[in-house]
Amino acid sequence: DGSSTFSLPTAKWEECL
């Protein structure tokens, strides 16, 4: 939850990218 390009609550998985 830091450099997430998605401002959604589901950005938890996005941070893995």
PDB file of N, H, CA, C and O in Angstrom:
ATOM      1  N   ASP A   1       0.839  -1.199   0.000  1.00  0.00           N
ATOM      2  CA  ASP A   1       0.000   0.000   0.000  1.00  0.00           C
ATOM      3  C   ASP A   1       0.881   1.259   0.000  1.00  0.00           C
ATOM      4  O   ASP A   1       0.899   2.031   0.959  1.00  0.00           O
ATOM      5  N   GLY A   2       1.594   1.432  -1.089  1.00  0.00           N
ATOM      6  H   GLY A   2       1.580   0.805  -1.868  1.00  0.00           H
ATOM      7  CA  GLY A   2       2.480   2.595  -1.152  1.00  0.00           C
ATOM      8  C   GLY A   2       2.582   3.129  -2.565  1.00  0.00           C
ATOM      9  O   GLY A   2       2.185   4.261  -2.843  1.00  0.00           O
ATOM     10  N   SER A   3       3.116   2.309  -3.457  1.00  0.00           N
ATOM     11  H   SER A   3       3.438   1.390  -3.232  1.00  0.00           H
ATOM     12  CA  SER A   3       3.262   2.732  -4.849  1.00  0.00           C
ATOM     13  C   SER A   3       2.181   2.103  -5.727  1.00  0.00           C
ATOM     14  O   SER A   3       2.420   1.740  -6.879  1.00  0.00           O
ATOM     15  N   SER A   4       0.999   1.987  -5.151  1.00  0.00           N
ATOM     16  H   SER A   4       0.806   2.282  -4.215  1.00  0.00           H
ATOM     17  CA  SER A   4      -0.099   1.361  -5.883  1.00  0.00           C
ATOM     18  C   SER A   4      -0.683   2.339  -6.896  1.00  0.00           C
ATOM     19  O   SER A   4      -1.021   3.472  -6.555  1.00  0.00           O
ATOM     20  N   THR A   5      -0.798   1.895  -8.135  1.00  0.00           N
ATOM     21  H   THR A   5      -0.523   0.975  -8.412  1.00  0.00           H
ATOM     22  CA  THR A   5      -1.325   2.756  -9.179  1.00  0.00           C
ATOM     23  C   THR A   5      -2.844   2.823  -9.102  1.00  0.00           C
ATOM     24  O   THR A   5      -3.473   3.715  -9.670  1.00  0.00           O
ATOM     25  N   PHE A   6      -3.428   1.847  -8.376  1.00  0.00           N
ATOM     26  H   PHE A   6      -2.917   1.122  -7.915  1.00  0.00           H
ATOM     27  CA  PHE A   6      -4.876   1.798  -8.236  1.00  0.00           C
ATOM     28  C   PHE A   6      -5.301   2.396  -6.903  1.00  0.00           C
ATOM     29  O   PHE A   6      -4.828   1.974  -5.848  1.00  0.00           O
ATOM     30  N   SER A   7      -6.186   3.368  -6.951  1.00  0.00           N
ATOM     31  H   SER A   7      -6.570   3.711  -7.808  1.00  0.00           H
ATOM     32  CA  SER A   7      -6.666   4.000  -5.728  1.00  0.00           C
ATOM     33  C   SER A   7      -7.887   3.272  -5.178  1.00  0.00           C
ATOM     34  O   SER A   7      -8.792   3.877  -4.604  1.00  0.00           O
ATOM     35  N   LEU A   8      -7.884   1.970  -5.367  1.00  0.00           N
ATOM     36  H   LEU A   8      -7.149   1.478  -5.833  1.00  0.00           H
ATOM     37  CA  LEU A   8      -9.007   1.163  -4.899  1.00  0.00           C
ATOM     38  C   LEU A   8      -8.597   0.349  -3.678  1.00  0.00           C
ATOM     39  O   LEU A   8      -7.413   0.086  -3.464  1.00  0.00           O
ATOM     40  N   PRO A   9      -9.591  -0.048  -2.878  1.00  0.00           N
ATOM     41  CA  PRO A   9      -9.338  -0.853  -1.675  1.00  0.00           C
ATOM     42  C   PRO A   9      -8.762  -2.225  -2.019  1.00  0.00           C
ATOM     43  O   PRO A   9      -8.263  -2.938  -1.149  1.00  0.00           O
ATOM     44  N   THR A  10      -8.840  -2.581  -3.300  1.00  0.00           N
ATOM     45  H   THR A  10      -9.246  -2.001  -4.007  1.00  0.00           H
ATOM     46  CA  THR A  10      -8.339  -3.884  -3.740  1.00  0.00           C
ATOM     47  C   THR A  10      -6.909  -3.762  -4.259  1.00  0.00           C
ATOM     48  O   THR A  10      -6.396  -4.679  -4.901  1.00  0.00           O
ATOM     49  N   ALA A  11      -6.268  -2.628  -3.979  1.00  0.00           N
ATOM     50  H   ALA A  11      -6.685  -1.884  -3.457  1.00  0.00           H
ATOM     51  CA  ALA A  11      -4.910  -2.380  -4.457  1.00  0.00           C
ATOM     52  C   ALA A  11      -3.899  -3.235  -3.696  1.00  0.00           C
ATOM     53  O   ALA A  11      -2.695  -3.138  -3.933  1.00  0.00           O
ATOM     54  N   LYS A  12      -4.390  -4.069  -2.783  1.00  0.00           N
ATOM     55  H   LYS A  12      -5.368  -4.147  -2.591  1.00  0.00           H
ATOM     56  CA  LYS A  12      -3.514  -4.924  -1.991  1.00  0.00           C
ATOM     57  C   LYS A  12      -2.756  -5.890  -2.887  1.00  0.00           C
ATOM     58  O   LYS A  12      -1.582  -6.170  -2.647  1.00  0.00           O
ATOM     59  N   TRP A  13      -3.410  -6.393  -3.905  1.00  0.00           N
ATOM     60  H   TRP A  13      -4.363  -6.166  -4.100  1.00  0.00           H
ATOM     61  CA  TRP A  13      -2.761  -7.331  -4.827  1.00  0.00           C
ATOM     62  C   TRP A  13      -1.941  -6.573  -5.876  1.00  0.00           C
ATOM     63  O   TRP A  13      -1.000  -7.113  -6.458  1.00  0.00           O
ATOM     64  N   GLU A  14      -2.321  -5.310  -6.105  1.00  0.00           N
ATOM     65  H   GLU A  14      -3.086  -4.871  -5.633  1.00  0.00           H
ATOM     66  CA  GLU A  14      -1.652  -4.495  -7.108  1.00  0.00           C
ATOM     67  C   GLU A  14      -0.233  -4.155  -6.667  1.00  0.00           C
ATOM     68  O   GLU A  14       0.653  -3.979  -7.504  1.00  0.00           O
ATOM     69  N   GLU A  15      -0.016  -4.062  -5.362  1.00  0.00           N
ATOM     70  H   GLU A  15      -0.736  -4.204  -4.683  1.00  0.00           H
ATOM     71  CA  GLU A  15       1.288  -3.682  -4.854  1.00  0.00           C
ATOM     72  C   GLU A  15       2.317  -4.774  -5.129  1.00  0.00           C
ATOM     73  O   GLU A  15       3.521  -4.540  -5.028  1.00  0.00           O
ATOM     74  N   CYS A  16       1.839  -5.968  -5.477  1.00  0.00           N
ATOM     75  H   CYS A  16       0.860  -6.158  -5.559  1.00  0.00           H
ATOM     76  CA  CYS A  16       2.721  -7.092  -5.752  1.00  0.00           C
ATOM     77  C   CYS A  16       3.352  -6.938  -7.147  1.00  0.00           C
ATOM     78  O   CYS A  16       4.412  -7.499  -7.423  1.00  0.00           O
ATOM     79  N   LEU A  17       2.693  -6.181  -8.005  1.00  0.00           N
ATOM     80  H   LEU A  17       1.832  -5.725  -7.781  1.00  0.00           H
ATOM     81  CA  LEU A  17       3.187  -6.018  -9.366  1.00  0.00           C
ATOM     82  C   LEU A  17       4.440  -5.148  -9.364  1.00  0.00           C
ATOM     83  O   LEU A  17       5.014  -4.890 -10.423  1.00  0.00           O
TER      84      LEU A  17
END
